[in-house]
Amino acid sequence: MKIFKYIFLLFLIAIIGGSIYIATLDGDYQIEESKIIDAPPSLLFKEVNNYKNWEVWGPWRKEDPNMVVTYNQKTTGVDAGYSWQGDTAEDGNIITTDVIPNKEIHQEVTIKNPLSESKSNIYWNFEPIENGRTKLVWGVKANKSFWDKAYSLTQKETPTEIWKPYLNKGLTSIDTIVTNKMKAYDINVDGITQHSGGFYMYTTTASKNNSKMLSAKMGEMLPSVLQFMESNNITVSGAPMTVYKEVDEQNNTVIISSGIPTNSKVVTPLDSNILCGFMNSQQVLKTTLKGNYNNLAQTWMVAEDYIKNHNIEKTPNAEPFEIYITDPAKYPNPADWVTELYIPVQQQNEASFTDKITRQNSNLEQ
């Protein structure tokens, strides 16, 4: 009987010693990774805030394709979440606990292991940096319970070794997916229509005829026109526009007037570089671009090809123009920007009004 007492005593000592050892282990950890992404914070926030999007870029979903996911009633914002049952991964759930729109997201993840439920805090930071880019931070921190620490002794990898690959893979996938969404565009030749024309306030300059230079020039001109109109209580009656006054194909230069429509004639001071112009009502070929302005060159090519292939005659000495329907400040995703291109043409027969073509580039490869 004594031998059993000694064995029990040794067993008890081992349990006490092991418990003391486990209790003294450091249970705190914090792991984070970051990535600079060429996208605004609002777009990245929108991607991360919706758990349905995690189906595409969530790294653990790719490693366990048979994972069964059950979504909460809410999938965005505070109290949104989902639970999962893994084939190879451990079961668990995640819930959003706090949100600061376009800045931070905080979540709590619970993973069920054989000894307990392990809880960790997930956090996302969306930090705007220069040139419209974002520093996206994805991190996790936790304070392990006694049983979490005991279970971790049976694992081959540390929390850092487990989490870092997931964080890096997820950030890389988000970068690819959001960037591709921003590249999506659609060009549609709407056909021939009548543009009503009207008065507009404008300023004029010369530029190299390439999208980068033109965008820079327009980015300077249009705000100055708007400021002039606001300062002088001039009514804005339409979306901003650019009129192509002269195009020198040989030297690849252009003279443009960028302006904003108004509802009546305005007489400006003699020394003002902001003037009031008038556009006559005219027949035009309308082509619509939905997408980034860097696709405008292709939009012009599509419109010119349409004119050539349909034997349409352009109006001599006419001035084509673009109208920027959407405000980029309100639509952070360039794929949502709408630009209308109008090329003045000679009177056409009725058939030309219904003949349309469309060019698309979804750019959504995952």
Contacts in CASP RR format, 6 or more apart in sequence:
PFRMAT RR
TARGET T0000
AUTHOR 0000-0000-0000
METHOD contacts of the structure
MODEL  1
MKIFKYIFLLFLIAIIGGSIYIATLDGDYQIEESKIIDAPPSLLFKEVNN
YKNWEVWGPWRKEDPNMVVTYNQKTTGVDAGYSWQGDTAEDGNIITTDVI
PNKEIHQEVTIKNPLSESKSNIYWNFEPIENGRTKLVWGVKANKSFWDKA
YSLTQKETPTEIWKPYLNKGLTSIDTIVTNKMKAYDINVDGITQHSGGFY
MYTTTASKNNSKMLSAKMGEMLPSVLQFMESNNITVSGAPMTVYKEVDEQ
NNTVIISSGIPTNSKVVTPLDSNILCGFMNSQQVLKTTLKGNYNNLAQTW
MVAEDYIKNHNIEKTPNAEPFEIYITDPAKYPNPADWVTELYIPVQQQNE
ASFTDKITRQNSNLEQ
19 146 0 8 1.000
22 146 0 8 1.000
22 149 0 8 1.000
22 150 0 8 1.000
22 153 0 8 1.000
23 146 0 8 1.000
23 149 0 8 1.000
25 144 0 8 1.000
25 149 0 8 1.000
27 142 0 8 1.000
27 143 0 8 1.000
27 144 0 8 1.000
27 148 0 8 1.000
27 149 0 8 1.000
28 141 0 8 1.000
28 142 0 8 1.000
28 143 0 8 1.000
28 144 0 8 1.000
29 141 0 8 1.000
29 142 0 8 1.000
29 144 0 8 1.000
29 159 0 8 1.000
29 160 0 8 1.000
30 139 0 8 1.000
30 140 0 8 1.000
30 141 0 8 1.000
31 139 0 8 1.000
31 140 0 8 1.000
31 141 0 8 1.000
31 159 0 8 1.000
31 160 0 8 1.000
31 163 0 8 1.000
31 164 0 8 1.000
31 167 0 8 1.000
32 123 0 8 1.000
32 137 0 8 1.000
32 138 0 8 1.000
32 139 0 8 1.000
32 140 0 8 1.000
32 167 0 8 1.000
33 137 0 8 1.000
33 138 0 8 1.000
33 139 0 8 1.000
33 164 0 8 1.000
33 167 0 8 1.000
33 168 0 8 1.000
33 171 0 8 1.000
34 135 0 8 1.000
34 136 0 8 1.000
34 137 0 8 1.000
34 138 0 8 1.000
34 171 0 8 1.000
35 135 0 8 1.000
35 136 0 8 1.000
35 171 0 8 1.000
35 172 0 8 1.000
35 174 0 8 1.000
35 175 0 8 1.000
36 129 0 8 1.000
36 133 0 8 1.000
36 134 0 8 1.000
36 135 0 8 1.000
36 136 0 8 1.000
37 44 0 8 1.000
37 133 0 8 1.000
37 134 0 8 1.000
37 135 0 8 1.000
37 136 0 8 1.000
37 174 0 8 1.000
37 175 0 8 1.000
37 178 0 8 1.000
37 179 0 8 1.000
38 131 0 8 1.000
38 132 0 8 1.000
38 133 0 8 1.000
38 179 0 8 1.000
39 132 0 8 1.000
39 133 0 8 1.000
39 134 0 8 1.000
39 175 0 8 1.000
39 178 0 8 1.000
39 179 0 8 1.000
39 182 0 8 1.000
40 128 0 8 1.000
40 132 0 8 1.000
40 134 0 8 1.000
40 332 0 8 1.000
41 102 0 8 1.000
41 103 0 8 1.000
41 126 0 8 1.000
41 127 0 8 1.000
41 128 0 8 1.000
41 134 0 8 1.000
42 102 0 8 1.000
42 332 0 8 1.000
43 178 0 8 1.000
43 181 0 8 1.000
43 182 0 8 1.000
43 332 0 8 1.000
43 333 0 8 1.000
44 126 0 8 1.000
44 134 0 8 1.000
44 136 0 8 1.000
44 174 0 8 1.000
44 178 0 8 1.000
45 101 0 8 1.000
45 102 0 8 1.000
45 103 0 8 1.000
45 105 0 8 1.000
45 126 0 8 1.000
47 53 0 8 1.000
47 57 0 8 1.000
47 174 0 8 1.000
47 177 0 8 1.000
47 178 0 8 1.000
48 105 0 8 1.000
48 124 0 8 1.000
48 174 0 8 1.000
49 76 0 8 1.000
49 77 0 8 1.000
49 80 0 8 1.000
49 96 0 8 1.000
49 99 0 8 1.000
49 105 0 8 1.000
50 75 0 8 1.000
50 76 0 8 1.000
51 71 0 8 1.000
51 75 0 8 1.000
51 76 0 8 1.000
51 80 0 8 1.000
51 81 0 8 1.000
51 82 0 8 1.000
51 94 0 8 1.000
52 71 0 8 1.000
52 75 0 8 1.000
53 177 0 8 1.000
54 61 0 8 1.000
55 61 0 8 1.000
55 69 0 8 1.000
56 173 0 8 1.000
56 177 0 8 1.000
56 366 0 8 1.000
57 170 0 8 1.000
57 173 0 8 1.000
57 174 0 8 1.000
57 177 0 8 1.000
58 169 0 8 1.000
58 170 0 8 1.000
58 173 0 8 1.000
59 165 0 8 1.000
59 166 0 8 1.000
59 169 0 8 1.000
59 170 0 8 1.000
59 173 0 8 1.000
60 67 0 8 1.000
60 89 0 8 1.000
60 166 0 8 1.000
61 67 0 8 1.000
61 69 0 8 1.000
62 169 0 8 1.000
63 88 0 8 1.000
63 89 0 8 1.000
64 86 0 8 1.000
64 87 0 8 1.000
64 88 0 8 1.000
64 89 0 8 1.000
66 86 0 8 1.000
66 87 0 8 1.000
66 88 0 8 1.000
67 84 0 8 1.000
67 85 0 8 1.000
67 86 0 8 1.000
67 87 0 8 1.000
67 89 0 8 1.000
68 84 0 8 1.000
68 85 0 8 1.000
68 86 0 8 1.000
69 82 0 8 1.000
69 83 0 8 1.000
69 84 0 8 1.000
70 82 0 8 1.000
70 83 0 8 1.000
70 84 0 8 1.000
71 81 0 8 1.000
71 82 0 8 1.000
72 79 0 8 1.000
72 80 0 8 1.000
72 81 0 8 1.000
72 82 0 8 1.000
72 95 0 8 1.000
74 80 0 8 1.000
74 81 0 8 1.000
75 81 0 8 1.000
75 82 0 8 1.000
77 96 0 8 1.000
77 99 0 8 1.000
78 96 0 8 1.000
78 97 0 8 1.000
78 98 0 8 1.000
78 99 0 8 1.000
79 95 0 8 1.000
79 96 0 8 1.000
80 95 0 8 1.000
80 96 0 8 1.000
81 93 0 8 1.000
81 94 0 8 1.000
81 95 0 8 1.000
81 96 0 8 1.000
82 93 0 8 1.000
82 94 0 8 1.000
83 91 0 8 1.000
83 92 0 8 1.000
83 93 0 8 1.000
83 94 0 8 1.000
84 91 0 8 1.000
84 92 0 8 1.000
84 93 0 8 1.000
85 91 0 8 1.000
85 92 0 8 1.000
90 111 0 8 1.000
90 112 0 8 1.000
90 113 0 8 1.000
91 111 0 8 1.000
91 112 0 8 1.000
92 109 0 8 1.000
92 110 0 8 1.000
92 111 0 8 1.000
92 112 0 8 1.000
93 109 0 8 1.000
93 110 0 8 1.000
94 107 0 8 1.000
94 108 0 8 1.000
94 109 0 8 1.000
94 110 0 8 1.000
94 122 0 8 1.000
95 107 0 8 1.000
95 108 0 8 1.000
96 105 0 8 1.000
96 106 0 8 1.000
96 107 0 8 1.000
97 106 0 8 1.000
97 107 0 8 1.000
97 108 0 8 1.000
98 104 0 8 1.000
98 105 0 8 1.000
98 106 0 8 1.000
99 105 0 8 1.000
99 106 0 8 1.000
102 126 0 8 1.000
103 125 0 8 1.000
103 126 0 8 1.000
104 123 0 8 1.000
104 124 0 8 1.000
104 125 0 8 1.000
104 126 0 8 1.000
105 123 0 8 1.000
105 124 0 8 1.000
106 121 0 8 1.000
106 122 0 8 1.000
106 123 0 8 1.000
106 124 0 8 1.000
107 121 0 8 1.000
107 122 0 8 1.000
107 123 0 8 1.000
107 124 0 8 1.000
108 119 0 8 1.000
108 120 0 8 1.000
108 121 0 8 1.000
108 122 0 8 1.000
109 119 0 8 1.000
109 120 0 8 1.000
109 121 0 8 1.000
109 122 0 8 1.000
109 140 0 8 1.000
110 117 0 8 1.000
110 118 0 8 1.000
110 119 0 8 1.000
111 117 0 8 1.000
111 118 0 8 1.000
111 120 0 8 1.000
112 118 0 8 1.000
113 148 0 8 1.000
113 151 0 8 1.000
114 151 0 8 1.000
115 147 0 8 1.000
115 148 0 8 1.000
115 150 0 8 1.000
115 151 0 8 1.000
116 145 0 8 1.000
116 147 0 8 1.000
116 148 0 8 1.000
116 151 0 8 1.000
118 142 0 8 1.000
118 144 0 8 1.000
118 145 0 8 1.000
118 148 0 8 1.000
118 151 0 8 1.000
119 142 0 8 1.000
120 140 0 8 1.000
120 141 0 8 1.000
120 142 0 8 1.000
121 140 0 8 1.000
121 141 0 8 1.000
121 142 0 8 1.000
122 138 0 8 1.000
122 139 0 8 1.000
122 140 0 8 1.000
123 137 0 8 1.000
123 138 0 8 1.000
123 139 0 8 1.000
123 140 0 8 1.000
123 141 0 8 1.000
124 136 0 8 1.000
124 137 0 8 1.000
124 138 0 8 1.000
124 139 0 8 1.000
125 135 0 8 1.000
125 136 0 8 1.000
125 137 0 8 1.000
126 134 0 8 1.000
126 136 0 8 1.000
126 137 0 8 1.000
127 134 0 8 1.000
127 135 0 8 1.000
127 136 0 8 1.000
127 137 0 8 1.000
128 134 0 8 1.000
129 135 0 8 1.000
136 171 0 8 1.000
136 174 0 8 1.000
138 167 0 8 1.000
138 170 0 8 1.000
138 171 0 8 1.000
139 163 0 8 1.000
139 167 0 8 1.000
140 163 0 8 1.000
140 167 0 8 1.000
142 148 0 8 1.000
142 159 0 8 1.000
144 152 0 8 1.000
152 158 0 8 1.000
152 159 0 8 1.000
155 162 0 8 1.000
176 366 0 8 1.000
177 366 0 8 1.000
180 363 0 8 1.000
180 364 0 8 1.000
180 365 0 8 1.000
180 366 0 8 1.000
181 333 0 8 1.000
181 335 0 8 1.000
181 363 0 8 1.000
181 364 0 8 1.000
182 292 0 8 1.000
182 333 0 8 1.000
182 334 0 8 1.000
182 335 0 8 1.000
183 292 0 8 1.000
183 334 0 8 1.000
183 335 0 8 1.000
183 361 0 8 1.000
183 363 0 8 1.000
184 291 0 8 1.000
184 335 0 8 1.000
184 361 0 8 1.000
184 362 0 8 1.000
184 363 0 8 1.000
184 364 0 8 1.000
185 289 0 8 1.000
185 290 0 8 1.000
185 291 0 8 1.000
185 292 0 8 1.000
185 295 0 8 1.000
185 335 0 8 1.000
185 360 0 8 1.000
185 361 0 8 1.000
185 363 0 8 1.000
186 289 0 8 1.000
186 290 0 8 1.000
186 291 0 8 1.000
186 358 0 8 1.000
186 359 0 8 1.000
186 360 0 8 1.000
186 361 0 8 1.000
187 287 0 8 1.000
187 288 0 8 1.000
187 289 0 8 1.000
187 290 0 8 1.000
187 295 0 8 1.000
187 298 0 8 1.000
187 299 0 8 1.000
187 302 0 8 1.000
187 358 0 8 1.000
187 359 0 8 1.000
187 360 0 8 1.000
188 287 0 8 1.000
188 288 0 8 1.000
188 290 0 8 1.000
188 356 0 8 1.000
188 357 0 8 1.000
188 358 0 8 1.000
188 359 0 8 1.000
189 285 0 8 1.000
189 286 0 8 1.000
189 287 0 8 1.000
189 302 0 8 1.000
189 303 0 8 1.000
189 306 0 8 1.000
189 356 0 8 1.000
189 357 0 8 1.000
189 358 0 8 1.000
190 286 0 8 1.000
190 287 0 8 1.000
190 288 0 8 1.000
190 356 0 8 1.000
191 285 0 8 1.000
191 286 0 8 1.000
191 287 0 8 1.000
191 306 0 8 1.000
191 352 0 8 1.000
191 353 0 8 1.000
191 354 0 8 1.000
191 355 0 8 1.000
191 356 0 8 1.000
192 283 0 8 1.000
192 284 0 8 1.000
192 285 0 8 1.000
192 286 0 8 1.000
192 312 0 8 1.000
192 345 0 8 1.000
192 348 0 8 1.000
192 352 0 8 1.000
192 353 0 8 1.000
193 283 0 8 1.000
193 284 0 8 1.000
193 286 0 8 1.000
193 353 0 8 1.000
194 281 0 8 1.000
194 282 0 8 1.000
194 283 0 8 1.000
194 284 0 8 1.000
195 279 0 8 1.000
195 281 0 8 1.000
195 282 0 8 1.000
195 283 0 8 1.000
195 284 0 8 1.000
195 286 0 8 1.000
195 342 0 8 1.000
196 281 0 8 1.000
197 278 0 8 1.000
197 279 0 8 1.000
197 280 0 8 1.000
197 281 0 8 1.000
197 282 0 8 1.000
198 261 0 8 1.000
198 278 0 8 1.000
198 279 0 8 1.000
198 280 0 8 1.000
198 281 0 8 1.000
199 261 0 8 1.000
199 262 0 8 1.000
199 263 0 8 1.000
199 264 0 8 1.000
199 265 0 8 1.000
199 266 0 8 1.000
199 276 0 8 1.000
199 277 0 8 1.000
199 278 0 8 1.000
200 241 0 8 1.000
200 259 0 8 1.000
200 260 0 8 1.000
200 261 0 8 1.000
200 262 0 8 1.000
200 276 0 8 1.000
200 277 0 8 1.000
200 278 0 8 1.000
200 279 0 8 1.000
201 225 0 8 1.000
201 228 0 8 1.000
201 229 0 8 1.000
201 234 0 8 1.000
201 259 0 8 1.000
201 260 0 8 1.000
201 262 0 8 1.000
201 266 0 8 1.000
201 274 0 8 1.000
201 275 0 8 1.000
201 276 0 8 1.000
201 277 0 8 1.000
202 225 0 8 1.000
202 243 0 8 1.000
202 257 0 8 1.000
202 258 0 8 1.000
202 259 0 8 1.000
202 260 0 8 1.000
202 274 0 8 1.000
202 275 0 8 1.000
202 276 0 8 1.000
202 277 0 8 1.000
203 221 0 8 1.000
203 224 0 8 1.000
203 225 0 8 1.000
203 257 0 8 1.000
203 258 0 8 1.000
203 259 0 8 1.000
203 273 0 8 1.000
203 274 0 8 1.000
203 275 0 8 1.000
204 245 0 8 1.000
204 255 0 8 1.000
204 256 0 8 1.000
204 257 0 8 1.000
204 275 0 8 1.000
205 217 0 8 1.000
205 221 0 8 1.000
205 255 0 8 1.000
205 256 0 8 1.000
205 258 0 8 1.000
206 253 0 8 1.000
206 254 0 8 1.000
206 255 0 8 1.000
206 256 0 8 1.000
207 213 0 8 1.000
207 214 0 8 1.000
207 217 0 8 1.000
207 253 0 8 1.000
207 254 0 8 1.000
207 255 0 8 1.000
207 256 0 8 1.000
208 214 0 8 1.000
208 252 0 8 1.000
208 253 0 8 1.000
208 254 0 8 1.000
209 247 0 8 1.000
209 248 0 8 1.000
209 249 0 8 1.000
209 252 0 8 1.000
209 253 0 8 1.000
209 254 0 8 1.000
210 252 0 8 1.000
210 297 0 8 1.000
211 293 0 8 1.000
211 294 0 8 1.000
211 296 0 8 1.000
211 297 0 8 1.000
212 294 0 8 1.000
214 242 0 8 1.000
214 254 0 8 1.000
214 256 0 8 1.000
215 293 0 8 1.000
217 256 0 8 1.000
217 258 0 8 1.000
218 242 0 8 1.000
218 256 0 8 1.000
218 258 0 8 1.000
219 258 0 8 1.000
221 258 0 8 1.000
221 259 0 8 1.000
222 240 0 8 1.000
222 258 0 8 1.000
222 259 0 8 1.000
222 260 0 8 1.000
224 274 0 8 1.000
225 240 0 8 1.000
225 258 0 8 1.000
225 259 0 8 1.000
225 260 0 8 1.000
225 274 0 8 1.000
226 236 0 8 1.000
226 240 0 8 1.000
226 260 0 8 1.000
228 234 0 8 1.000
228 272 0 8 1.000
228 274 0 8 1.000
229 235 0 8 1.000
229 236 0 8 1.000
229 260 0 8 1.000
229 262 0 8 1.000
232 266 0 8 1.000
234 262 0 8 1.000
234 266 0 8 1.000
235 262 0 8 1.000
235 263 0 8 1.000
235 264 0 8 1.000
236 260 0 8 1.000
236 261 0 8 1.000
236 262 0 8 1.000
237 261 0 8 1.000
237 262 0 8 1.000
237 263 0 8 1.000
238 260 0 8 1.000
238 261 0 8 1.000
239 260 0 8 1.000
239 261 0 8 1.000
239 323 0 8 1.000
239 324 0 8 1.000
239 325 0 8 1.000
240 258 0 8 1.000
240 259 0 8 1.000
240 260 0 8 1.000
240 323 0 8 1.000
240 324 0 8 1.000
241 258 0 8 1.000
241 259 0 8 1.000
241 260 0 8 1.000
241 261 0 8 1.000
241 321 0 8 1.000
241 322 0 8 1.000
241 323 0 8 1.000
241 324 0 8 1.000
242 256 0 8 1.000
242 257 0 8 1.000
242 258 0 8 1.000
242 259 0 8 1.000
242 321 0 8 1.000
242 322 0 8 1.000
242 324 0 8 1.000
243 256 0 8 1.000
243 257 0 8 1.000
243 258 0 8 1.000
243 259 0 8 1.000
243 279 0 8 1.000
243 319 0 8 1.000
243 320 0 8 1.000
243 321 0 8 1.000
244 254 0 8 1.000
244 255 0 8 1.000
244 256 0 8 1.000
244 319 0 8 1.000
244 320 0 8 1.000
244 321 0 8 1.000
245 254 0 8 1.000
245 255 0 8 1.000
245 256 0 8 1.000
245 257 0 8 1.000
245 319 0 8 1.000
246 254 0 8 1.000
246 255 0 8 1.000
247 253 0 8 1.000
247 254 0 8 1.000
248 254 0 8 1.000
262 276 0 8 1.000
265 276 0 8 1.000
265 278 0 8 1.000
266 276 0 8 1.000
267 276 0 8 1.000
268 274 0 8 1.000
268 275 0 8 1.000
268 276 0 8 1.000
279 321 0 8 1.000
282 315 0 8 1.000
282 318 0 8 1.000
282 344 0 8 1.000
283 315 0 8 1.000
283 344 0 8 1.000
283 345 0 8 1.000
283 346 0 8 1.000
283 347 0 8 1.000
283 348 0 8 1.000
284 342 0 8 1.000
284 343 0 8 1.000
284 344 0 8 1.000
284 345 0 8 1.000
285 303 0 8 1.000
285 306 0 8 1.000
285 307 0 8 1.000
285 312 0 8 1.000
285 342 0 8 1.000
285 343 0 8 1.000
285 345 0 8 1.000
286 340 0 8 1.000
286 341 0 8 1.000
286 342 0 8 1.000
287 299 0 8 1.000
287 302 0 8 1.000
287 303 0 8 1.000
287 306 0 8 1.000
287 340 0 8 1.000
287 341 0 8 1.000
287 342 0 8 1.000
287 343 0 8 1.000
288 338 0 8 1.000
288 339 0 8 1.000
288 340 0 8 1.000
288 341 0 8 1.000
289 295 0 8 1.000
289 296 0 8 1.000
289 299 0 8 1.000
289 337 0 8 1.000
289 338 0 8 1.000
289 339 0 8 1.000
289 340 0 8 1.000
289 341 0 8 1.000
290 335 0 8 1.000
290 336 0 8 1.000
290 337 0 8 1.000
290 338 0 8 1.000
291 334 0 8 1.000
291 335 0 8 1.000
291 336 0 8 1.000
291 337 0 8 1.000
291 338 0 8 1.000
291 339 0 8 1.000
292 334 0 8 1.000
292 335 0 8 1.000
292 337 0 8 1.000
293 334 0 8 1.000
293 337 0 8 1.000
293 339 0 8 1.000
296 322 0 8 1.000
296 339 0 8 1.000
296 341 0 8 1.000
298 359 0 8 1.000
299 339 0 8 1.000
299 341 0 8 1.000
300 341 0 8 1.000
302 357 0 8 1.000
302 359 0 8 1.000
303 341 0 8 1.000
303 343 0 8 1.000
304 343 0 8 1.000
306 312 0 8 1.000
306 357 0 8 1.000
307 314 0 8 1.000
307 343 0 8 1.000
307 345 0 8 1.000
310 352 0 8 1.000
310 355 0 8 1.000
312 345 0 8 1.000
312 346 0 8 1.000
312 348 0 8 1.000
312 352 0 8 1.000
313 345 0 8 1.000
313 346 0 8 1.000
314 343 0 8 1.000
314 344 0 8 1.000
314 345 0 8 1.000
314 346 0 8 1.000
315 344 0 8 1.000
315 345 0 8 1.000
315 346 0 8 1.000
318 343 0 8 1.000
318 344 0 8 1.000
319 344 0 8 1.000
320 341 0 8 1.000
320 342 0 8 1.000
320 343 0 8 1.000
320 344 0 8 1.000
321 341 0 8 1.000
321 342 0 8 1.000
322 339 0 8 1.000
322 340 0 8 1.000
322 341 0 8 1.000
322 342 0 8 1.000
323 339 0 8 1.000
323 340 0 8 1.000
323 342 0 8 1.000
324 337 0 8 1.000
324 338 0 8 1.000
324 339 0 8 1.000
325 338 0 8 1.000
325 339 0 8 1.000
325 340 0 8 1.000
326 336 0 8 1.000
326 337 0 8 1.000
326 338 0 8 1.000
328 334 0 8 1.000
328 337 0 8 1.000
331 337 0 8 1.000
END
